[in-house]
Amino acid sequence: MNKLLQILFLAVMICGNADAARTKVKAPAPFGATPSPRQMAWHDMKFYAFVHFTTTTFRDVEWGYGDAVPDEFQPTKYNPRQWAEVFKAAGMKGVILTAKHHDGFCLWPTKETDYCVANSSWRNGTGDVVGDLSREARRAGLRFGVYLSPWDRHDLRYATPAYIDYYRAQLRELLTNYGPIFEVWEDGANGGDGYYGGLKEKRTIGPGYYDWPNTSFLIHSLQPDVIIWGAGGDARWCGNESGYMPEPNWAVMEVNGTEYWNPAEVDVSIRPGWFYHASEDDRVRSVDNLMQIYYESVGRGANLILNVPPTKEGLIHPTDSATLVAFGKALKREFSHPLKHSAIKSLTASNVRGDDKTYDATRLTDGKRSTYWATDDEVREASVTMMLKSPQPLYALQLSEPIQLGQRIAKFSVEVQTSEGQWQQVATGTTIGPQHIMRLPDMKAQALRVNIESSRACPLMNELVLYLPPKP
């Protein structure tokens, strides 16, 4: 009898040790470059506004030459609260203002030049568009950012060392006087013809003129959480101004053999131009076109910054505002009907890391971004299958990777099982990153399978959301 008890005790100990071993499976190590905390917060923004507004607006041109006098800036019905409310209604999370465009005119009372709103008769020289919009944005629950053009077609100092000191002094003003800034836009304009203090000539600069590393150091020392778009390296241009992110979209960039995290931002205007032109009032993008842009930018893992230029009166035009409000409603409706967890019969994977429940496929639908499905280290191809309790109509699918551990997945496909039991491929994709959102064919499915066909390291996913058609 004692012998039998010993055997049973040993069996219990062995099973207990095996269970303990399974719960101590080593988590996947980060792979390649990973985002900083400020970049993680920026990825969460997804969609925000751009505002192009300066003396250029009143001259009905796209690029100001730099010779306009401050008094030309005269918005008669100026209402930045209206701007912020429209952006909020559109589903945006923030707004970036052209505090100074290429014309050099400054929308705040800078102490560094007299070429600013302080020397306009508008509001008797007390105007401050940067201050007004930063305040109204935060009132509406939006984050605020600034665009400060490196090229200045007005300033006599441009293309000399003194201009860099001037540029940095203005950055210091913007980053210390207007609260938290989520993004600084450093446009890549690199000189050309301009007013330049009345000389009216062409000026060129060398590749190291702006000394971006030291400028970026200054920006981050003043606002540690800010994202620098452009030369600073926190985020980059998508490569076009047409409203789409080319695929594949890797946030991982390599320079001289070293990888770093440099995600893409898609910039596009709601109108053909970046500044307001009355001649374009009938050329405002439609709700359907904006939805297509959303799928081809945010849906491909990029952030979307949509330009909405105020009129000469200082208002968002009624056509633009009506379109944006309608788009905000359409965006809510588009993703209003996710498949309920109770409709899922099972969620399984072809491989689970260490056969540990901590990393199984159910993590994809637990609503927690910190948990994820993971495979064993040597795996590069795997699949996840979602069986449904009853056939469901398809509409859209959203996938996400836990990018805090790097971007891995390079190619995937989606299959659905019809009520007849046949598997049918309905979509393919390349990268996933922070999110990949795609529409699915109009059909019913008994099951859905995501096949990871190529991955730079063991694939990880933290979200799989199946959207059903929006309710009428």
C-alpha positions as CSV (number, residue, x, y, z in Angstrom):
1,M,0.0,0.0,0.0
2,N,2.8,2.4,0.9
3,K,4.4,1.6,-2.5
4,L,1.2,2.5,-4.3
5,L,1.0,5.8,-2.4
6,Q,4.6,6.6,-3.4
7,I,3.8,6.0,-7.0
8,L,0.7,8.2,-6.9
9,F,2.7,10.9,-5.1
10,L,5.4,10.8,-7.8
11,A,2.8,11.0,-10.5
12,V,1.2,14.0,-9.0
13,M,4.6,15.7,-8.6
14,I,5.5,15.0,-12.3
15,C,2.2,16.4,-13.5
16,G,2.5,19.4,-11.2
17,N,6.0,20.1,-12.5
18,A,4.8,19.8,-16.1
19,D,2.0,22.3,-15.5
20,A,4.5,24.6,-13.8
21,A,6.8,24.3,-16.8
22,R,4.0,25.2,-19.2
23,T,3.2,28.3,-17.2
24,K,6.9,29.4,-17.3
25,V,7.2,29.5,-21.1
26,K,9.5,32.3,-22.0
27,A,7.9,35.2,-23.7
28,P,9.0,36.1,-27.2
29,A,11.9,38.5,-27.2
30,P,11.5,41.8,-29.1
31,F,12.5,41.5,-32.7
32,G,14.3,44.3,-34.6
33,A,13.4,47.9,-34.0
34,T,10.5,48.7,-31.6
35,P,8.5,51.9,-31.1
36,S,9.3,54.3,-28.3
37,P,6.5,55.2,-25.8
38,R,5.8,58.4,-27.6
39,Q,5.5,56.5,-30.9
40,M,3.1,54.0,-29.3
41,A,0.9,56.9,-28.2
42,W,1.2,58.5,-31.7
43,H,0.0,55.2,-33.3
44,D,-3.1,55.4,-31.2
45,M,-4.0,58.8,-32.7
46,K,-4.7,57.3,-36.2
47,F,-6.6,60.2,-37.6
48,Y,-6.2,64.0,-37.2
49,A,-6.6,67.3,-39.0
50,F,-4.1,69.6,-40.8
51,V,-4.9,73.3,-41.0
52,H,-3.2,75.5,-43.7
53,F,-4.0,79.2,-42.9
54,T,-1.8,82.3,-43.5
55,T,-1.7,85.4,-45.7
56,T,-1.6,82.9,-48.6
57,T,-5.3,82.3,-48.0
58,F,-6.1,85.9,-48.7
59,R,-4.1,85.9,-51.9
60,D,-5.8,82.8,-53.3
61,V,-2.5,81.1,-54.0
62,E,-0.9,77.9,-52.8
63,W,2.6,79.1,-51.9
64,G,3.1,82.7,-50.6
65,Y,6.1,84.5,-52.0
66,G,6.9,86.2,-48.6
67,D,6.0,89.7,-49.7
68,A,2.5,90.0,-48.2
69,V,2.1,92.7,-45.6
70,P,0.8,91.6,-42.2
71,D,-2.4,93.7,-42.6
72,E,-3.5,91.3,-45.4
73,F,-4.3,88.7,-42.7
74,Q,-7.9,89.7,-41.9
75,P,-10.3,86.8,-41.1
76,T,-13.6,88.6,-40.5
77,K,-15.6,85.7,-38.9
78,Y,-12.6,83.8,-37.4
79,N,-13.9,81.0,-35.2
80,P,-11.3,78.3,-34.2
81,R,-13.9,76.8,-31.9
82,Q,-15.9,75.8,-35.0
83,W,-12.8,74.2,-36.5
84,A,-12.3,72.1,-33.4
85,E,-15.9,71.0,-33.2
86,V,-15.9,70.0,-36.8
87,F,-12.7,68.0,-36.4
88,K,-14.1,66.3,-33.3
89,A,-17.3,65.4,-35.1
90,A,-15.3,63.9,-37.9
91,G,-13.7,61.4,-35.5
92,M,-10.3,63.1,-35.5
93,K,-8.0,62.8,-32.4
94,G,-6.0,66.0,-33.0
95,V,-5.1,69.0,-35.2
96,I,-1.8,70.4,-36.5
97,L,-1.7,74.1,-37.5
98,T,0.7,75.8,-40.0
99,A,2.1,78.2,-37.4
100,K,4.4,79.4,-40.2
101,H,4.3,78.3,-43.8
102,H,6.9,78.9,-46.5
103,D,5.7,82.6,-46.8
104,G,7.2,83.2,-43.3
105,F,4.2,84.9,-41.8
106,C,3.8,83.8,-38.2
107,L,0.3,83.1,-36.7
108,W,1.4,83.8,-33.2
109,P,3.0,87.0,-31.6
110,T,6.5,85.8,-31.9
111,K,9.3,88.0,-30.4
112,E,11.7,86.9,-33.1
113,T,10.3,88.8,-36.1
114,D,7.8,91.6,-36.8
115,Y,6.4,89.4,-39.6
116,C,3.5,88.1,-37.6
117,V,-0.1,88.7,-36.4
118,A,1.1,91.1,-33.8
119,N,1.8,93.6,-36.6
120,S,-1.6,93.2,-38.3
121,S,-4.5,95.5,-37.5
122,W,-6.6,92.3,-37.1
123,R,-7.7,92.3,-33.5
124,N,-5.6,95.4,-33.0
125,G,-2.4,93.3,-33.0
126,T,-3.6,91.0,-30.2
127,G,-4.4,88.0,-32.3
128,D,-2.8,84.6,-31.7
129,V,-4.1,81.8,-33.9
130,V,-1.7,79.3,-32.3
131,G,-3.0,80.1,-28.8
132,D,-6.6,80.2,-29.8
133,L,-6.6,76.8,-31.7
134,S,-4.5,75.1,-29.0
135,R,-7.0,76.1,-26.4
136,E,-10.1,75.2,-28.5
137,A,-8.5,71.9,-29.5
138,R,-8.0,70.8,-25.9
139,R,-11.5,72.1,-25.0
140,A,-12.8,69.6,-27.7
141,G,-10.6,66.8,-26.4
142,L,-8.2,67.0,-29.3
143,R,-4.4,67.0,-29.1
144,F,-2.5,69.9,-30.7
145,G,0.5,70.1,-33.0
146,V,2.4,72.6,-35.0
147,Y,3.9,73.0,-38.4
148,L,6.9,75.3,-38.7
149,S,8.3,75.6,-42.2
150,P,12.1,75.4,-42.3
151,W,12.0,77.3,-45.6
152,D,11.2,81.0,-45.1
153,R,10.7,83.0,-48.3
154,H,10.4,86.3,-46.3
155,D,13.3,86.4,-43.9
156,L,16.5,88.0,-44.9
157,R,18.5,85.6,-42.8
158,Y,17.4,82.5,-44.7
159,A,20.4,80.4,-46.0
160,T,22.7,82.0,-43.4
161,P,23.7,80.5,-40.0
162,A,21.7,83.2,-38.3
163,Y,18.5,81.8,-39.6
164,I,19.0,78.5,-37.8
165,D,19.2,80.4,-34.5
166,Y,16.0,82.2,-35.5
167,Y,14.2,78.9,-36.4
168,R,15.2,77.3,-33.1
169,A,14.2,80.3,-31.1
170,Q,10.7,80.1,-32.7
171,L,10.5,76.4,-31.9
172,R,11.3,77.2,-28.3
173,E,8.4,79.7,-28.2
174,L,6.0,77.3,-29.7
175,L,7.1,74.4,-27.5
176,T,7.1,76.3,-24.2
177,N,4.1,78.6,-24.4
178,Y,1.3,76.5,-25.8
179,G,1.0,73.4,-23.6
180,P,1.7,69.8,-24.7
181,I,2.4,69.4,-28.4
182,F,1.9,65.9,-29.9
183,E,3.6,66.5,-33.2
184,V,6.0,68.9,-34.9
185,W,5.9,69.0,-38.7
186,E,9.3,69.7,-40.3
187,D,8.5,70.1,-44.0
188,G,11.3,69.2,-46.4
189,A,11.2,72.4,-48.4
190,N,14.8,73.3,-49.2
191,G,15.0,76.8,-50.6
192,G,14.3,78.5,-53.9
193,D,13.1,81.9,-55.0
194,G,11.6,84.3,-52.5
195,Y,11.2,87.8,-51.1
196,Y,14.1,87.5,-48.6
197,G,13.8,91.0,-47.1
198,G,13.1,92.6,-50.4
199,L,16.1,91.2,-52.3
200,K,13.8,89.0,-54.4
201,E,16.3,86.3,-55.3
202,K,16.9,82.6,-55.4
203,R,18.7,80.9,-52.5
204,T,19.9,77.4,-52.2
205,I,21.2,75.5,-49.2
206,G,23.4,72.5,-48.6
207,P,22.3,69.1,-47.3
208,G,23.5,69.8,-43.7
209,Y,22.3,73.4,-43.5
210,Y,19.4,72.8,-41.1
211,D,21.5,70.6,-38.7
212,W,18.5,68.5,-37.9
213,P,20.1,66.3,-35.2
214,N,20.6,69.3,-32.9
215,T,17.2,70.8,-33.7
216,S,15.6,67.4,-32.9
217,F,17.5,67.3,-29.6
218,L,16.1,70.8,-28.7
219,I,12.6,69.7,-29.6
220,H,12.7,66.6,-27.5
221,S,14.3,68.4,-24.6
222,L,11.4,70.8,-24.6
223,Q,8.7,68.3,-25.3
224,P,9.9,64.7,-24.5
225,D,6.6,63.2,-25.7
226,V,6.4,65.0,-29.1
227,I,6.7,63.2,-32.4
228,I,8.9,64.9,-35.0
229,W,7.6,64.3,-38.5
230,G,10.2,64.5,-41.2
231,A,13.9,65.0,-40.7
232,G,13.7,64.3,-37.0
233,G,13.0,60.6,-37.6
234,D,10.0,59.8,-35.3
235,A,7.6,59.5,-38.3
236,R,7.9,59.8,-42.0
237,W,6.1,60.7,-45.2
238,C,4.2,58.0,-47.0
239,G,5.6,59.1,-50.4
240,N,2.5,60.7,-51.9
241,E,-0.2,63.3,-51.2
242,S,-3.0,61.3,-52.8
243,G,-4.4,59.6,-49.6
244,Y,-3.1,56.1,-49.7
245,M,-0.3,54.1,-48.1
246,P,1.6,51.9,-50.5
247,E,2.0,48.2,-49.5
248,P,3.9,46.7,-47.9
249,N,4.1,49.2,-45.0
250,W,7.1,48.6,-42.8
251,A,7.5,50.9,-39.9
252,V,11.0,49.4,-39.5
253,M,13.7,51.3,-41.4
254,E,17.3,50.4,-41.9
255,V,20.1,52.9,-42.1
256,N,23.7,51.8,-42.3
257,G,22.8,48.3,-41.1
258,T,20.9,49.6,-38.1
259,E,17.1,49.3,-37.8
260,Y,14.9,52.0,-36.2
261,W,11.2,52.6,-35.9
262,N,10.0,55.2,-38.4
263,P,6.3,54.8,-39.1
264,A,4.4,56.4,-42.0
265,E,1.9,59.3,-42.0
266,V,-0.4,59.8,-45.0
267,D,-1.1,63.5,-45.7
268,V,-3.9,64.6,-48.0
269,S,-6.2,67.5,-48.4
270,I,-10.0,67.5,-48.5
271,R,-9.7,69.8,-51.5
272,P,-7.3,69.8,-54.5
273,G,-5.3,72.5,-52.8
274,W,-3.8,72.9,-49.4
275,F,-5.1,76.5,-48.9
276,Y,-8.7,77.6,-49.4
277,H,-9.8,78.6,-52.9
278,A,-13.4,79.5,-53.6
279,S,-13.0,77.9,-57.0
280,E,-12.7,74.5,-55.3
281,D,-15.9,74.7,-53.4
282,D,-17.4,72.1,-55.7
283,R,-14.4,69.8,-55.5
284,V,-14.5,68.8,-51.9
285,R,-14.0,65.0,-51.4
286,S,-17.1,62.9,-50.8
287,V,-17.8,60.8,-47.7
288,D,-17.2,57.6,-49.8
289,N,-13.9,58.9,-51.0
290,L,-12.8,59.8,-47.5
291,M,-13.8,56.3,-46.4
292,Q,-11.6,54.8,-49.1
293,I,-8.8,57.0,-48.0
294,Y,-9.3,55.8,-44.4
295,Y,-9.1,52.1,-45.4
296,E,-6.0,52.8,-47.6
297,S,-4.1,54.7,-44.9
298,V,-5.2,53.9,-41.4
299,G,-6.3,50.5,-42.7
300,R,-2.8,49.8,-43.9
301,G,-1.1,50.7,-40.6
302,A,-0.4,54.4,-41.2
303,N,-1.7,57.5,-39.5
304,L,-3.9,59.9,-41.6
305,I,-3.6,63.7,-41.4
306,L,-6.4,65.3,-43.4
307,N,-6.0,69.0,-44.4
308,V,-9.1,71.2,-43.9
309,P,-8.3,74.8,-44.9
310,P,-10.3,77.7,-43.4
311,T,-11.8,80.3,-45.6
312,K,-10.8,84.0,-45.8
313,E,-13.4,84.6,-43.2
314,G,-11.7,82.2,-40.8
315,L,-14.3,79.4,-40.9
316,I,-14.4,75.9,-42.2
317,H,-16.5,76.1,-45.3
318,P,-20.1,74.7,-45.0
319,T,-19.4,72.1,-47.7
320,D,-16.3,70.9,-45.9
321,S,-17.9,70.9,-42.5
322,A,-21.0,69.0,-43.6
323,T,-18.9,66.4,-45.3
324,L,-16.7,65.9,-42.3
325,V,-19.7,65.6,-39.9
326,A,-21.3,63.1,-42.2
327,F,-18.0,61.2,-42.5
328,G,-17.7,61.1,-38.7
329,K,-21.1,59.4,-38.5
330,A,-20.2,57.0,-41.4
331,L,-16.9,56.1,-39.6
332,K,-18.8,55.2,-36.4
333,R,-21.3,53.2,-38.4
334,E,-18.7,51.4,-40.4
335,F,-17.2,49.7,-37.3
336,S,-20.4,49.6,-35.2
337,H,-21.2,45.9,-35.4
338,P,-18.2,43.7,-34.3
339,L,-18.9,40.0,-33.9
340,K,-19.9,39.3,-30.3
341,H,-17.7,36.9,-28.4
342,S,-20.8,34.8,-27.7
343,A,-21.1,34.0,-31.4
344,I,-17.7,32.3,-31.5
345,K,-17.7,28.5,-31.2
346,S,-13.9,28.1,-30.9
347,L,-10.7,30.0,-31.7
348,T,-7.7,27.8,-32.3
349,A,-4.2,28.1,-33.8
350,S,-2.0,25.7,-35.7
351,N,0.8,26.4,-33.3
352,V,0.8,27.9,-29.8
353,R,4.0,28.9,-28.0
354,G,5.1,26.2,-25.7
355,D,1.5,24.8,-25.8
356,D,0.8,27.5,-23.2
357,K,-2.7,29.0,-22.8
358,T,-1.0,32.3,-22.0
359,Y,-0.3,32.6,-25.8
360,D,-3.2,30.7,-27.3
361,A,-5.6,32.1,-30.0
362,T,-8.3,33.2,-27.5
363,R,-6.0,36.2,-26.7
364,L,-7.0,37.7,-30.0
365,T,-10.6,38.4,-28.8
366,D,-10.1,39.1,-25.1
367,G,-10.2,42.9,-25.7
368,K,-6.7,43.4,-24.2
369,R,-4.0,44.8,-26.4
370,S,-1.3,43.7,-23.9
371,T,-2.1,40.0,-24.5
372,Y,-1.4,38.2,-27.8
373,W,-1.3,34.9,-29.6
374,A,2.3,33.7,-30.1
375,T,4.0,30.8,-31.8
376,D,7.2,28.9,-31.0
377,D,10.4,30.8,-32.0
378,E,11.2,28.6,-35.0
379,V,7.8,29.0,-36.6
380,R,7.4,31.4,-39.6
381,E,4.1,30.1,-41.0
382,A,0.9,29.5,-38.9
383,S,-2.8,29.9,-39.0
384,V,-5.7,30.9,-36.7
385,T,-9.2,29.5,-37.2
386,M,-12.3,31.0,-35.8
387,M,-15.3,28.7,-35.9
388,L,-18.7,30.3,-35.5
389,K,-21.8,29.0,-33.9
390,S,-23.9,29.9,-36.9
391,P,-23.2,31.4,-40.3
392,Q,-22.6,35.1,-40.1
393,P,-22.6,37.8,-42.9
394,L,-19.1,39.3,-43.5
395,Y,-18.2,42.9,-43.8
396,A,-14.7,43.8,-42.6
397,L,-11.7,42.4,-40.7
398,Q,-9.2,44.0,-38.5
399,L,-5.8,42.4,-37.5
400,S,-3.1,43.9,-35.2
401,E,0.4,43.0,-34.1
402,P,1.8,43.8,-30.7
403,I,4.2,46.2,-32.2
404,Q,5.9,46.8,-28.8
405,L,7.7,43.5,-29.7
406,G,8.5,44.6,-33.3
407,Q,6.8,44.3,-36.7
408,R,7.1,40.7,-38.0
409,I,4.3,39.6,-40.4
410,A,5.2,40.1,-44.1
411,K,2.4,38.2,-45.8
412,F,-1.0,36.8,-44.9
413,S,-4.2,35.5,-46.5
414,V,-7.8,35.1,-45.3
415,E,-10.1,32.2,-46.0
416,V,-13.7,31.6,-45.0
417,Q,-15.7,28.4,-44.8
418,T,-19.1,28.6,-46.4
419,S,-22.2,26.9,-45.0
420,E,-21.5,24.1,-47.5
421,G,-18.2,23.4,-45.7
422,Q,-15.9,24.6,-48.5
423,W,-12.9,26.9,-47.7
424,Q,-12.5,29.9,-50.0
425,Q,-9.8,32.6,-50.1
426,V,-11.3,36.0,-49.8
427,A,-8.4,38.4,-49.1
428,T,-4.6,38.7,-49.1
429,G,-2.3,41.2,-47.5
430,T,1.3,41.9,-46.8
431,T,2.2,43.8,-43.6
432,I,-0.1,44.2,-40.5
433,G,1.7,46.3,-38.0
434,P,-0.4,48.5,-35.6
435,Q,-3.5,47.5,-37.6
436,H,-4.6,46.2,-41.0
437,I,-8.3,46.7,-41.8
438,M,-9.9,45.4,-44.9
439,R,-13.4,44.9,-46.3
440,L,-14.6,41.4,-47.0
441,P,-16.9,40.0,-49.7
442,D,-20.6,40.2,-49.2
443,M,-21.2,36.6,-48.1
444,K,-21.9,34.4,-45.1
445,A,-19.3,32.3,-43.4
446,Q,-19.3,29.4,-40.9
447,A,-15.7,29.9,-40.1
448,L,-12.8,32.3,-40.8
449,R,-9.1,31.5,-41.0
450,V,-6.1,33.8,-41.1
451,N,-3.0,32.3,-42.6
452,I,0.4,33.8,-41.8
453,E,2.4,32.9,-44.9
454,S,5.6,34.8,-44.1
455,S,7.1,36.4,-41.0
456,R,10.5,37.9,-40.1
457,A,10.3,36.2,-36.7
458,C,7.8,34.0,-34.9
459,P,4.4,35.7,-35.7
460,L,2.4,37.4,-33.0
461,M,-1.0,39.0,-33.2
462,N,-3.0,40.7,-30.4
463,E,-6.3,41.5,-32.2
464,L,-8.7,39.8,-34.7
465,V,-12.0,41.6,-35.0
466,L,-14.6,40.5,-37.5
467,Y,-17.1,43.2,-38.3
468,L,-20.6,42.4,-39.5
469,P,-22.5,44.6,-41.8
470,P,-23.6,47.9,-40.1
471,K,-27.2,47.9,-38.9
472,P,-29.5,50.2,-40.9
